[in-house]
Amino acid sequence: IMPSLVGSEMCIRDRIGALSIAGFDPSGGAGILADIKTFEVNKVCGMGALSAITFQNDIEFDDVKWLETTEILNQVSTLQRRFQWNSVKIGLIKDLETLEGVVNSISTSQIIWDPIIKASSGFEFHKTINNEQLIEILKKIYLITPNIDEIKFLTGIKNPIEAAKTLSKYCNVLLKGGHNKEEPGVDYLFMQDKIEKIVPTEKNNIYPKHGSGCVLSAAIVANLAKENDLTTACHHAKKYVEQFLASNPYLLGVHHV
């Protein structure tokens, strides 16, 4: 047996798998590269399908080239002929039509969508959204992980807590607290009628990082793939992203155990 085949079989036999469908950020700080790094450090066999190619570094964003739904699904279907995943993350995506096509074609009940509306440099990917179409898609998604600005955009509701409560009627919502000036770093997990507050640890050496939202959602996916319940997965992911934020004082963080 060729060594490459042995390694592939061991990856699936001995390690749990997770799939990221996300954009390619050449800096490696965000998108599919950051997701795969996060999966692997969390002891999950990471695989990916590109949804877009971005032209950027950690502080500048020039442009984006979108992949169409068929191009994304062709990548996924090729992988599915050999591999399976417990959890799938969807990151940067062209539009709701593309998101719906991808969600409808994925055979897992644990789809996590990180709704990226704007790059950290300020580049806007989306300007409007169809709320009725969004709701129908959310009914097929297990968890979404918006920050405060994203939850306002998705709902049109100014109060982020009320906005998250509204969307939690259709799927679980982790409202990220990175942009929360009143409670910095505090996340809220909305599960139908239950709200779980996820507070940061008392780390003093926390630095802003390009792609920290991608890393958090990918860490949740990895922990769900290992069959943790949602609350536990979010708490473990919070600890991991804090470790990532504390890894150095630069915008590009380091992934390590």
JONORUR-V599472 format. One record per run of one state. SS is the DSSP state (@ for helix, = for strand, . for the rest). FROM is the first residue (numbers start at 1). TO is the last residue. If there is no record, write none. Layout:
ss=(SS	SS)
from=(FROM	FROM)
to=(TO	TO)
This chain:
ss=(.	@	.	=	.	@	.	=	.	=	.	@	.	=	.	@	.	=	.	=	.	=	.	@	.	=	.	@	.	@	.	=	.	=	.	=	.	@	.	@	.)
from=(1	3	15	16	25	31	42	44	57	61	67	69	81	87	91	96	106	111	114	118	119	124	125	131	139	143	145	148	156	160	168	172	176	187	192	194	199	212	226	230	246)
to=(2	14	15	24	30	41	43	56	60	66	68	80	86	90	95	105	110	113	117	118	123	124	130	138	142	144	147	155	159	167	171	175	186	191	193	198	211	225	229	245	257)
